[in-house]
Amino acid sequence: MYEDPDFSTCLTAEPCLIAHAELNCSVRHLGLPKTKAQVIGSLLKQSNLLEKGVTVSFYRKRQSNIAQWMVMWCGVL
């Protein structure tokens, strides 16, 4: 039987919380567009399945110009 070293199972009564890196990796592997990735993140957050500190950001097209400025000047995003 093949065992993936990057895959781990959670065999406790507590729910397995998803880390930020795991969420990003899963979205990338599934090839989800930005809007669907945001929906998945929001649903996981509402269900309390994200680790503490994991944030889900929603940006609209009109904010894309200011987002570049914020990264450049404030180091935000």
PDB file of N, CA, C and O in Angstrom:
ATOM      1  N   MET A   1       0.841  -1.170   0.000  1.00  0.00           N
ATOM      2  CA  MET A   1       0.000   0.000   0.000  1.00  0.00           C
ATOM      3  C   MET A   1       0.892   1.241   0.000  1.00  0.00           C
ATOM      4  O   MET A   1       1.848   1.322   0.772  1.00  0.00           O
ATOM      5  N   TYR A   2       0.583   2.197  -0.859  1.00  0.00           N
ATOM      6  CA  TYR A   2       1.364   3.426  -0.965  1.00  0.00           C
ATOM      7  C   TYR A   2       0.954   4.407   0.124  1.00  0.00           C
ATOM      8  O   TYR A   2      -0.235   4.647   0.331  1.00  0.00           O
ATOM      9  N   GLU A   3       1.932   4.975   0.820  1.00  0.00           N
ATOM     10  CA  GLU A   3       1.663   5.987   1.829  1.00  0.00           C
ATOM     11  C   GLU A   3       2.326   7.285   1.421  1.00  0.00           C
ATOM     12  O   GLU A   3       3.530   7.331   1.169  1.00  0.00           O
ATOM     13  N   ASP A   4       1.532   8.337   1.359  1.00  0.00           N
ATOM     14  CA  ASP A   4       2.027   9.658   0.985  1.00  0.00           C
ATOM     15  C   ASP A   4       2.602  10.333   2.226  1.00  0.00           C
ATOM     16  O   ASP A   4       1.873  10.547   3.196  1.00  0.00           O
ATOM     17  N   PRO A   5       3.887  10.672   2.220  1.00  0.00           N
ATOM     18  CA  PRO A   5       4.481  11.298   3.410  1.00  0.00           C
ATOM     19  C   PRO A   5       3.925  12.698   3.698  1.00  0.00           C
ATOM     20  O   PRO A   5       4.026  13.178   4.827  1.00  0.00           O
ATOM     21  N   ASP A   6       3.340  13.354   2.693  1.00  0.00           N
ATOM     22  CA  ASP A   6       2.778  14.693   2.881  1.00  0.00           C
ATOM     23  C   ASP A   6       1.346  14.660   3.389  1.00  0.00           C
ATOM     24  O   ASP A   6       0.787  15.699   3.738  1.00  0.00           O
ATOM     25  N   PHE A   7       0.753  13.482   3.431  1.00  0.00           N
ATOM     26  CA  PHE A   7      -0.642  13.346   3.852  1.00  0.00           C
ATOM     27  C   PHE A   7      -0.697  12.745   5.247  1.00  0.00           C
ATOM     28  O   PHE A   7      -0.066  11.726   5.526  1.00  0.00           O
ATOM     29  N   SER A   8      -1.451  13.384   6.105  1.00  0.00           N
ATOM     30  CA  SER A   8      -1.603  12.834   7.451  1.00  0.00           C
ATOM     31  C   SER A   8      -3.084  12.749   7.787  1.00  0.00           C
ATOM     32  O   SER A   8      -3.883  13.580   7.354  1.00  0.00           O
ATOM     33  N   THR A   9      -3.427  11.761   8.545  1.00  0.00           N
ATOM     34  CA  THR A   9      -4.815  11.619   8.958  1.00  0.00           C
ATOM     35  C   THR A   9      -4.951  12.067  10.405  1.00  0.00           C
ATOM     36  O   THR A   9      -3.984  12.100  11.167  1.00  0.00           O
ATOM     37  N   CYS A  10      -6.155  12.400  10.748  1.00  0.00           N
ATOM     38  CA  CYS A  10      -6.434  12.865  12.094  1.00  0.00           C
ATOM     39  C   CYS A  10      -7.395  11.856  12.717  1.00  0.00           C
ATOM     40  O   CYS A  10      -8.549  11.754  12.301  1.00  0.00           O
ATOM     41  N   LEU A  11      -6.923  11.118  13.704  1.00  0.00           N
ATOM     42  CA  LEU A  11      -7.724  10.052  14.282  1.00  0.00           C
ATOM     43  C   LEU A  11      -8.156  10.356  15.708  1.00  0.00           C
ATOM     44  O   LEU A  11      -8.162   9.468  16.561  1.00  0.00           O
ATOM     45  N   THR A  12      -8.514  11.598  15.968  1.00  0.00           N
ATOM     46  CA  THR A  12      -8.968  11.982  17.293  1.00  0.00           C
ATOM     47  C   THR A  12     -10.435  12.389  17.231  1.00  0.00           C
ATOM     48  O   THR A  12     -11.004  12.535  16.150  1.00  0.00           O
ATOM     49  N   ALA A  13     -11.031  12.567  18.388  1.00  0.00           N
ATOM     50  CA  ALA A  13     -12.426  13.003  18.449  1.00  0.00           C
ATOM     51  C   ALA A  13     -12.559  14.472  18.081  1.00  0.00           C
ATOM     52  O   ALA A  13     -13.637  14.925  17.696  1.00  0.00           O
ATOM     53  N   GLU A  14     -11.470  15.212  18.197  1.00  0.00           N
ATOM     54  CA  GLU A  14     -11.472  16.628  17.833  1.00  0.00           C
ATOM     55  C   GLU A  14     -11.402  16.763  16.313  1.00  0.00           C
ATOM     56  O   GLU A  14     -10.793  15.928  15.643  1.00  0.00           O
ATOM     57  N   PRO A  15     -12.021  17.810  15.767  1.00  0.00           N
ATOM     58  CA  PRO A  15     -11.917  18.005  14.313  1.00  0.00           C
ATOM     59  C   PRO A  15     -10.491  18.387  13.927  1.00  0.00           C
ATOM     60  O   PRO A  15      -9.787  19.041  14.697  1.00  0.00           O
ATOM     61  N   CYS A  16     -10.077  17.984  12.750  1.00  0.00           N
ATOM     62  CA  CYS A  16      -8.765  18.365  12.235  1.00  0.00           C
ATOM     63  C   CYS A  16      -8.873  19.784  11.703  1.00  0.00           C
ATOM     64  O   CYS A  16      -9.622  20.044  10.762  1.00  0.00           O
ATOM     65  N   LEU A  17      -8.132  20.694  12.297  1.00  0.00           N
ATOM     66  CA  LEU A  17      -8.167  22.075  11.856  1.00  0.00           C
ATOM     67  C   LEU A  17      -7.193  22.271  10.705  1.00  0.00           C
ATOM     68  O   LEU A  17      -6.120  21.668  10.669  1.00  0.00           O
ATOM     69  N   ILE A  18      -7.579  23.110   9.780  1.00  0.00           N
ATOM     70  CA  ILE A  18      -6.806  23.325   8.565  1.00  0.00           C
ATOM     71  C   ILE A  18      -5.927  24.558   8.735  1.00  0.00           C
ATOM     72  O   ILE A  18      -6.405  25.629   9.109  1.00  0.00           O
ATOM     73  N   ALA A  19      -4.644  24.395   8.457  1.00  0.00           N
ATOM     74  CA  ALA A  19      -3.686  25.498   8.538  1.00  0.00           C
ATOM     75  C   ALA A  19      -3.745  26.314   7.247  1.00  0.00           C
ATOM     76  O   ALA A  19      -4.279  25.861   6.234  1.00  0.00           O
ATOM     77  N   HIS A  20      -3.194  27.509   7.300  1.00  0.00           N
ATOM     78  CA  HIS A  20      -3.210  28.409   6.147  1.00  0.00           C
ATOM     79  C   HIS A  20      -2.509  27.782   4.941  1.00  0.00           C
ATOM     80  O   HIS A  20      -3.013  27.852   3.821  1.00  0.00           O
ATOM     81  N   ALA A  21      -1.359  27.176   5.172  1.00  0.00           N
ATOM     82  CA  ALA A  21      -0.604  26.557   4.083  1.00  0.00           C
ATOM     83  C   ALA A  21      -1.378  25.395   3.461  1.00  0.00           C
ATOM     84  O   ALA A  21      -1.358  25.216   2.243  1.00  0.00           O
ATOM     85  N   GLU A  22      -2.061  24.605   4.294  1.00  0.00           N
ATOM     86  CA  GLU A  22      -2.858  23.479   3.782  1.00  0.00           C
ATOM     87  C   GLU A  22      -4.023  23.973   2.928  1.00  0.00           C
ATOM     88  O   GLU A  22      -4.337  23.388   1.891  1.00  0.00           O
ATOM     89  N   LEU A  23      -4.658  25.050   3.373  1.00  0.00           N
ATOM     90  CA  LEU A  23      -5.771  25.618   2.612  1.00  0.00           C
ATOM     91  C   LEU A  23      -5.285  26.120   1.263  1.00  0.00           C
ATOM     92  O   LEU A  23      -5.904  25.839   0.236  1.00  0.00           O
ATOM     93  N   ASN A  24      -4.183  26.860   1.254  1.00  0.00           N
ATOM     94  CA  ASN A  24      -3.633  27.366  -0.005  1.00  0.00           C
ATOM     95  C   ASN A  24      -3.239  26.231  -0.948  1.00  0.00           C
ATOM     96  O   ASN A  24      -3.506  26.289  -2.149  1.00  0.00           O
ATOM     97  N   CYS A  25      -2.611  25.213  -0.400  1.00  0.00           N
ATOM     98  CA  CYS A  25      -2.170  24.069  -1.205  1.00  0.00           C
ATOM     99  C   CYS A  25      -3.360  23.325  -1.810  1.00  0.00           C
ATOM    100  O   CYS A  25      -3.327  22.935  -2.978  1.00  0.00           O
ATOM    101  N   SER A  26      -4.405  23.133  -1.016  1.00  0.00           N
ATOM    102  CA  SER A  26      -5.596  22.434  -1.499  1.00  0.00           C
ATOM    103  C   SER A  26      -6.287  23.211  -2.606  1.00  0.00           C
ATOM    104  O   SER A  26      -6.717  22.633  -3.604  1.00  0.00           O
ATOM    105  N   VAL A  27      -6.392  24.515  -2.431  1.00  0.00           N
ATOM    106  CA  VAL A  27      -7.023  25.361  -3.452  1.00  0.00           C
ATOM    107  C   VAL A  27      -6.218  25.290  -4.746  1.00  0.00           C
ATOM    108  O   VAL A  27      -6.786  25.191  -5.834  1.00  0.00           O
ATOM    109  N   ARG A  28      -4.900  25.339  -4.621  1.00  0.00           N
ATOM    110  CA  ARG A  28      -4.030  25.278  -5.795  1.00  0.00           C
ATOM    111  C   ARG A  28      -4.158  23.930  -6.500  1.00  0.00           C
ATOM    112  O   ARG A  28      -4.262  23.883  -7.726  1.00  0.00           O
ATOM    113  N   HIS A  29      -4.152  22.838  -5.741  1.00  0.00           N
ATOM    114  CA  HIS A  29      -4.252  21.497  -6.329  1.00  0.00           C
ATOM    115  C   HIS A  29      -5.600  21.287  -7.019  1.00  0.00           C
ATOM    116  O   HIS A  29      -5.677  20.612  -8.046  1.00  0.00           O
ATOM    117  N   LEU A  30      -6.646  21.856  -6.461  1.00  0.00           N
ATOM    118  CA  LEU A  30      -7.975  21.715  -7.057  1.00  0.00           C
ATOM    119  C   LEU A  30      -8.182  22.643  -8.247  1.00  0.00           C
ATOM    120  O   LEU A  30      -9.134  22.475  -9.010  1.00  0.00           O
ATOM    121  N   GLY A  31      -7.303  23.612  -8.407  1.00  0.00           N
ATOM    122  CA  GLY A  31      -7.409  24.542  -9.517  1.00  0.00           C
ATOM    123  C   GLY A  31      -8.620  25.461  -9.400  1.00  0.00           C
ATOM    124  O   GLY A  31      -9.227  25.835 -10.403  1.00  0.00           O
ATOM    125  N   LEU A  32      -8.962  25.819  -8.171  1.00  0.00           N
ATOM    126  CA  LEU A  32     -10.149  26.642  -7.955  1.00  0.00           C
ATOM    127  C   LEU A  32      -9.883  28.088  -8.329  1.00  0.00           C
ATOM    128  O   LEU A  32      -8.816  28.626  -8.031  1.00  0.00           O
ATOM    129  N   PRO A  33     -10.857  28.724  -8.988  1.00  0.00           N
ATOM    130  CA  PRO A  33     -10.722  30.155  -9.231  1.00  0.00           C
ATOM    131  C   PRO A  33     -10.848  30.913  -7.908  1.00  0.00           C
ATOM    132  O   PRO A  33     -11.298  30.366  -6.901  1.00  0.00           O
ATOM    133  N   LYS A  34     -10.448  32.160  -7.935  1.00  0.00           N
ATOM    134  CA  LYS A  34     -10.407  32.986  -6.727  1.00  0.00           C
ATOM    135  C   LYS A  34     -11.749  33.022  -6.000  1.00  0.00           C
ATOM    136  O   LYS A  34     -11.787  32.901  -4.775  1.00  0.00           O
ATOM    137  N   THR A  35     -12.839  33.184  -6.725  1.00  0.00           N
ATOM    138  CA  THR A  35     -14.154  33.295  -6.078  1.00  0.00           C
ATOM    139  C   THR A  35     -14.540  32.009  -5.355  1.00  0.00           C
ATOM    140  O   THR A  35     -15.082  32.053  -4.251  1.00  0.00           O
ATOM    141  N   LYS A  36     -14.263  30.876  -5.971  1.00  0.00           N
ATOM    142  CA  LYS A  36     -14.613  29.595  -5.336  1.00  0.00           C
ATOM    143  C   LYS A  36     -13.692  29.295  -4.154  1.00  0.00           C
ATOM    144  O   LYS A  36     -14.125  28.699  -3.168  1.00  0.00           O
ATOM    145  N   ALA A  37     -12.435  29.700  -4.245  1.00  0.00           N
ATOM    146  CA  ALA A  37     -11.514  29.533  -3.123  1.00  0.00           C
ATOM    147  C   ALA A  37     -11.988  30.357  -1.934  1.00  0.00           C
ATOM    148  O   ALA A  37     -11.888  29.915  -0.789  1.00  0.00           O
ATOM    149  N   GLN A  38     -12.499  31.542  -2.201  1.00  0.00           N
ATOM    150  CA  GLN A  38     -13.008  32.395  -1.134  1.00  0.00           C
ATOM    151  C   GLN A  38     -14.249  31.781  -0.489  1.00  0.00           C
ATOM    152  O   GLN A  38     -14.430  31.874   0.725  1.00  0.00           O
ATOM    153  N   VAL A  39     -15.094  31.159  -1.293  1.00  0.00           N
ATOM    154  CA  VAL A  39     -16.294  30.509  -0.751  1.00  0.00           C
ATOM    155  C   VAL A  39     -15.901  29.342   0.146  1.00  0.00           C
ATOM    156  O   VAL A  39     -16.446  29.188   1.239  1.00  0.00           O
ATOM    157  N   ILE A  40     -14.958  28.517  -0.308  1.00  0.00           N
ATOM    158  CA  ILE A  40     -14.489  27.384   0.492  1.00  0.00           C
ATOM    159  C   ILE A  40     -13.899  27.886   1.812  1.00  0.00           C
ATOM    160  O   ILE A  40     -14.213  27.358   2.879  1.00  0.00           O
ATOM    161  N   GLY A  41     -13.055  28.895   1.734  1.00  0.00           N
ATOM    162  CA  GLY A  41     -12.452  29.444   2.942  1.00  0.00           C
ATOM    163  C   GLY A  41     -13.486  29.983   3.907  1.00  0.00           C
ATOM    164  O   GLY A  41     -13.382  29.780   5.117  1.00  0.00           O
ATOM    165  N   SER A  42     -14.480  30.666   3.376  1.00  0.00           N
ATOM    166  CA  SER A  42     -15.539  31.224   4.215  1.00  0.00           C
ATOM    167  C   SER A  42     -16.351  30.125   4.888  1.00  0.00           C
ATOM    168  O   SER A  42     -16.680  30.240   6.069  1.00  0.00           O
ATOM    169  N   LEU A  43     -16.676  29.071   4.162  1.00  0.00           N
ATOM    170  CA  LEU A  43     -17.438  27.957   4.731  1.00  0.00           C
ATOM    171  C   LEU A  43     -16.645  27.247   5.827  1.00  0.00           C
ATOM    172  O   LEU A  43     -17.201  26.880   6.862  1.00  0.00           O
ATOM    173  N   LEU A  44     -15.359  27.057   5.598  1.00  0.00           N
ATOM    174  CA  LEU A  44     -14.511  26.417   6.615  1.00  0.00           C
ATOM    175  C   LEU A  44     -14.410  27.286   7.859  1.00  0.00           C
ATOM    176  O   LEU A  44     -14.422  26.780   8.981  1.00  0.00           O
ATOM    177  N   LYS A  45     -14.311  28.593   7.656  1.00  0.00           N
ATOM    178  CA  LYS A  45     -14.228  29.514   8.788  1.00  0.00           C
ATOM    179  C   LYS A  45     -15.530  29.506   9.590  1.00  0.00           C
ATOM    180  O   LYS A  45     -15.497  29.495  10.821  1.00  0.00           O
ATOM    181  N   GLN A  46     -16.680  29.512   8.901  1.00  0.00           N
ATOM    182  CA  GLN A  46     -17.977  29.482   9.582  1.00  0.00           C
ATOM    183  C   GLN A  46     -18.160  28.195  10.368  1.00  0.00           C
ATOM    184  O   GLN A  46     -18.826  28.186  11.403  1.00  0.00           O
ATOM    185  N   SER A  47     -17.576  27.116   9.886  1.00  0.00           N
ATOM    186  CA  SER A  47     -17.695  25.818  10.552  1.00  0.00           C
ATOM    187  C   SER A  47     -16.617  25.606  11.606  1.00  0.00           C
ATOM    188  O   SER A  47     -16.522  24.529  12.195  1.00  0.00           O
ATOM    189  N   ASN A  48     -15.803  26.638  11.845  1.00  0.00           N
ATOM    190  CA  ASN A  48     -14.701  26.575  12.818  1.00  0.00           C
ATOM    191  C   ASN A  48     -13.723  25.442  12.520  1.00  0.00           C
ATOM    192  O   ASN A  48     -13.280  24.733  13.423  1.00  0.00           O
ATOM    193  N   LEU A  49     -13.398  25.286  11.248  1.00  0.00           N
ATOM    194  CA  LEU A  49     -12.473  24.229  10.842  1.00  0.00           C
ATOM    195  C   LEU A  49     -11.103  24.765  10.434  1.00  0.00           C
ATOM    196  O   LEU A  49     -10.250  24.008   9.971  1.00  0.00           O
ATOM    197  N   LEU A  50     -10.894  26.075  10.605  1.00  0.00           N
ATOM    198  CA  LEU A  50      -9.594  26.659  10.307  1.00  0.00           C
ATOM    199  C   LEU A  50      -8.842  26.890  11.612  1.00  0.00           C
ATOM    200  O   LEU A  50      -9.435  27.233  12.635  1.00  0.00           O
ATOM    201  N   GLU A  51      -7.526  26.695  11.558  1.00  0.00           N
ATOM    202  CA  GLU A  51      -6.706  26.944  12.746  1.00  0.00           C
ATOM    203  C   GLU A  51      -6.815  28.403  13.146  1.00  0.00           C
ATOM    204  O   GLU A  51      -7.138  29.264  12.328  1.00  0.00           O
ATOM    205  N   LYS A  52      -6.542  28.667  14.406  1.00  0.00           N
ATOM    206  CA  LYS A  52      -6.566  30.029  14.911  1.00  0.00           C
ATOM    207  C   LYS A  52      -5.553  30.873  14.140  1.00  0.00           C
ATOM    208  O   LYS A  52      -4.414  30.453  13.937  1.00  0.00           O
ATOM    209  N   GLY A  53      -5.962  32.036  13.723  1.00  0.00           N
ATOM    210  CA  GLY A  53      -5.068  32.935  13.002  1.00  0.00           C
ATOM    211  C   GLY A  53      -5.172  32.829  11.491  1.00  0.00           C
ATOM    212  O   GLY A  53      -4.629  33.682  10.788  1.00  0.00           O
ATOM    213  N   VAL A  54      -5.853  31.807  10.959  1.00  0.00           N
ATOM    214  CA  VAL A  54      -6.019  31.680   9.516  1.00  0.00           C
ATOM    215  C   VAL A  54      -7.105  32.662   9.085  1.00  0.00           C
ATOM    216  O   VAL A  54      -8.214  32.656   9.620  1.00  0.00           O
ATOM    217  N   THR A  55      -6.772  33.494   8.121  1.00  0.00           N
ATOM    218  CA  THR A  55      -7.737  34.482   7.644  1.00  0.00           C
ATOM    219  C   THR A  55      -8.114  34.197   6.202  1.00  0.00           C
ATOM    220  O   THR A  55      -7.337  33.630   5.434  1.00  0.00           O
ATOM    221  N   VAL A  56      -9.322  34.602   5.855  1.00  0.00           N
ATOM    222  CA  VAL A  56      -9.809  34.492   4.488  1.00  0.00           C
ATOM    223  C   VAL A  56     -10.117  35.910   4.038  1.00  0.00           C
ATOM    224  O   VAL A  56     -10.926  36.599   4.660  1.00  0.00           O
ATOM    225  N   SER A  57      -9.477  36.349   2.960  1.00  0.00           N
ATOM    226  CA  SER A  57      -9.646  37.721   2.487  1.00  0.00           C
ATOM    227  C   SER A  57     -10.472  37.751   1.216  1.00  0.00           C
ATOM    228  O   SER A  57     -10.366  36.877   0.356  1.00  0.00           O
ATOM    229  N   PHE A  58     -11.282  38.761   1.125  1.00  0.00           N
ATOM    230  CA  PHE A  58     -12.110  38.967  -0.050  1.00  0.00           C
ATOM    231  C   PHE A  58     -11.766  40.321  -0.641  1.00  0.00           C
ATOM    232  O   PHE A  58     -11.859  41.344   0.037  1.00  0.00           O
ATOM    233  N   TYR A  59     -11.374  40.325  -1.885  1.00  0.00           N
ATOM    234  CA  TYR A  59     -11.047  41.567  -2.568  1.00  0.00           C
ATOM    235  C   TYR A  59     -11.916  41.691  -3.809  1.00  0.00           C
ATOM    236  O   TYR A  59     -12.120  40.731  -4.552  1.00  0.00           O
ATOM    237  N   ARG A  60     -12.408  42.868  -4.005  1.00  0.00           N
ATOM    238  CA  ARG A  60     -13.171  43.138  -5.222  1.00  0.00           C
ATOM    239  C   ARG A  60     -12.236  43.755  -6.239  1.00  0.00           C
ATOM    240  O   ARG A  60     -11.158  44.244  -5.900  1.00  0.00           O
ATOM    241  N   LYS A  61     -12.662  43.728  -7.488  1.00  0.00           N
ATOM    242  CA  LYS A  61     -11.860  44.260  -8.577  1.00  0.00           C
ATOM    243  C   LYS A  61     -11.491  45.724  -8.326  1.00  0.00           C
ATOM    244  O   LYS A  61     -10.377  46.149  -8.630  1.00  0.00           O
ATOM    245  N   ARG A  62     -12.421  46.483  -7.778  1.00  0.00           N
ATOM    246  CA  ARG A  62     -12.162  47.909  -7.581  1.00  0.00           C
ATOM    247  C   ARG A  62     -11.044  48.165  -6.573  1.00  0.00           C
ATOM    248  O   ARG A  62     -10.486  49.261  -6.530  1.00  0.00           O
ATOM    249  N   GLN A  63     -10.719  47.173  -5.775  1.00  0.00           N
ATOM    250  CA  GLN A  63      -9.667  47.337  -4.781  1.00  0.00           C
ATOM    251  C   GLN A  63      -8.299  46.886  -5.282  1.00  0.00           C
ATOM    252  O   GLN A  63      -7.306  47.017  -4.567  1.00  0.00           O
ATOM    253  N   SER A  64      -8.235  46.362  -6.488  1.00  0.00           N
ATOM    254  CA  SER A  64      -6.970  45.812  -6.967  1.00  0.00           C
ATOM    255  C   SER A  64      -5.900  46.880  -7.115  1.00  0.00           C
ATOM    256  O   SER A  64      -4.729  46.600  -6.861  1.00  0.00           O
ATOM    257  N   ASN A  65      -6.257  48.089  -7.514  1.00  0.00           N
ATOM    258  CA  ASN A  65      -5.259  49.158  -7.650  1.00  0.00           C
ATOM    259  C   ASN A  65      -4.687  49.547  -6.297  1.00  0.00           C
ATOM    260  O   ASN A  65      -3.476  49.730  -6.168  1.00  0.00           O
ATOM    261  N   ILE A  66      -5.525  49.672  -5.305  1.00  0.00           N
ATOM    262  CA  ILE A  66      -5.053  50.064  -3.976  1.00  0.00           C
ATOM    263  C   ILE A  66      -4.313  48.909  -3.296  1.00  0.00           C
ATOM    264  O   ILE A  66      -3.447  49.145  -2.453  1.00  0.00           O
ATOM    265  N   ALA A  67      -4.639  47.685  -3.647  1.00  0.00           N
ATOM    266  CA  ALA A  67      -3.967  46.532  -3.038  1.00  0.00           C
ATOM    267  C   ALA A  67      -2.481  46.548  -3.365  1.00  0.00           C
ATOM    268  O   ALA A  67      -1.659  46.251  -2.498  1.00  0.00           O
ATOM    269  N   GLN A  68      -2.121  46.889  -4.596  1.00  0.00           N
ATOM    270  CA  GLN A  68      -0.711  46.959  -4.975  1.00  0.00           C
ATOM    271  C   GLN A  68      -0.003  48.053  -4.173  1.00  0.00           C
ATOM    272  O   GLN A  68       1.135  47.871  -3.741  1.00  0.00           O
ATOM    273  N   TRP A  69      -0.668  49.172  -3.977  1.00  0.00           N
ATOM    274  CA  TRP A  69      -0.098  50.262  -3.202  1.00  0.00           C
ATOM    275  C   TRP A  69       0.120  49.839  -1.753  1.00  0.00           C
ATOM    276  O   TRP A  69       1.152  50.143  -1.154  1.00  0.00           O
ATOM    277  N   MET A  70      -0.868  49.131  -1.197  1.00  0.00           N
ATOM    278  CA  MET A  70      -0.765  48.696   0.201  1.00  0.00           C
ATOM    279  C   MET A  70       0.407  47.745   0.403  1.00  0.00           C
ATOM    280  O   MET A  70       1.103  47.818   1.415  1.00  0.00           O
ATOM    281  N   VAL A  71       0.623  46.864  -0.548  1.00  0.00           N
ATOM    282  CA  VAL A  71       1.752  45.930  -0.447  1.00  0.00           C
ATOM    283  C   VAL A  71       3.064  46.698  -0.516  1.00  0.00           C
ATOM    284  O   VAL A  71       3.983  46.449   0.265  1.00  0.00           O
ATOM    285  N   MET A  72       3.142  47.630  -1.454  1.00  0.00           N
ATOM    286  CA  MET A  72       4.379  48.357  -1.670  1.00  0.00           C
ATOM    287  C   MET A  72       4.718  49.278  -0.483  1.00  0.00           C
ATOM    288  O   MET A  72       5.874  49.333  -0.062  1.00  0.00           O
ATOM    289  N   TRP A  73       3.744  49.987   0.049  1.00  0.00           N
ATOM    290  CA  TRP A  73       4.007  50.989   1.075  1.00  0.00           C
ATOM    291  C   TRP A  73       3.819  50.480   2.501  1.00  0.00           C
ATOM    292  O   TRP A  73       4.529  50.907   3.412  1.00  0.00           O
ATOM    293  N   CYS A  74       2.877  49.580   2.696  1.00  0.00           N
ATOM    294  CA  CYS A  74       2.544  49.182   4.071  1.00  0.00           C
ATOM    295  C   CYS A  74       2.980  47.756   4.396  1.00  0.00           C
ATOM    296  O   CYS A  74       3.017  47.374   5.565  1.00  0.00           O
ATOM    297  N   GLY A  75       3.304  46.980   3.391  1.00  0.00           N
ATOM    298  CA  GLY A  75       3.622  45.584   3.626  1.00  0.00           C
ATOM    299  C   GLY A  75       2.413  44.769   4.034  1.00  0.00           C
ATOM    300  O   GLY A  75       2.553  43.728   4.675  1.00  0.00           O
ATOM    301  N   VAL A  76       1.225  45.231   3.670  1.00  0.00           N
ATOM    302  CA  VAL A  76      -0.038  44.566   4.038  1.00  0.00           C
ATOM    303  C   VAL A  76      -0.457  43.665   2.892  1.00  0.00           C
ATOM    304  O   VAL A  76      -0.102  43.920   1.742  1.00  0.00           O
ATOM    305  N   LEU A  77      -1.193  42.637   3.186  1.00  0.00           N
ATOM    306  CA  LEU A  77      -1.772  41.634   2.290  1.00  0.00           C
ATOM    307  C   LEU A  77      -0.966  40.426   2.337  1.00  0.00           C
ATOM    308  O   LEU A  77      -1.277  39.450   1.655  1.00  0.00           O
TER     309      LEU A  77
END
